Amino acid sequence: MSLIHGTIAGNIVEVINPAVEVGEPTLGQTNNIANYSLPLDLCPDAGRDEMQIIVR
């Protein structure tokens, strides 16, 4: 799983998770609006690499 936020150099943050385990979705409610929650577990791929945060 990968996420990049921002477009201007110096204000770009990238989050990398090489292995993610997706759990079972559950139905919930917030402010009388139905929503779903999807649990994610970050798993190591090679050592201690569950999450990497890069600022560019």
N, C-alpha and C positions, 0 to 999 in steps of 0.2 A: 504494500500500500504506500502510495506517495502523495504528498500534498505540497503545492507551491503557492505561496501567498505573496502578492506584490509584483510590480512590473518595473520599478525604478531601481537601478543599481544602488546598493547600500540599504535598500528597504525591502529586500526579497528574503523570505524565510522559507526554507524547504524542510519538510519532515519526511523521513524515510523509515518505513517499518518493513524489513525484508520478509518476515513471516507473520501472518495474522490468522488467528483461529476465530471463525465467526460462530457465535452462539445462536440459540433459538430466539426468534423475535417474539416480543410480548406486546400486547395491546395496553395502552395507558391513556391517561387523560390529563390535560393541563389547561386550566381556565375554561373548562367545559368544551375543549377541543380534543377530539380523539387523535391519538398519535401512536406510532410504533417505536419501540426501543430495540436496538440491535446490539447486543453485547459483543465486544471484541477483546480477545486476549492477545497480547503481543508476545510472540514466541521467539527464542533465539534461533538463529540460522547457523552461525559459526562463532561460538563463544558468547561474549556479552555484547551482542549487536541488536538488541530488541528495538532500539530507537536511535535514530541519528538526526540531529538538528543542525542544519547548515544555514548560515546567514551570509548573503552575498550582497 
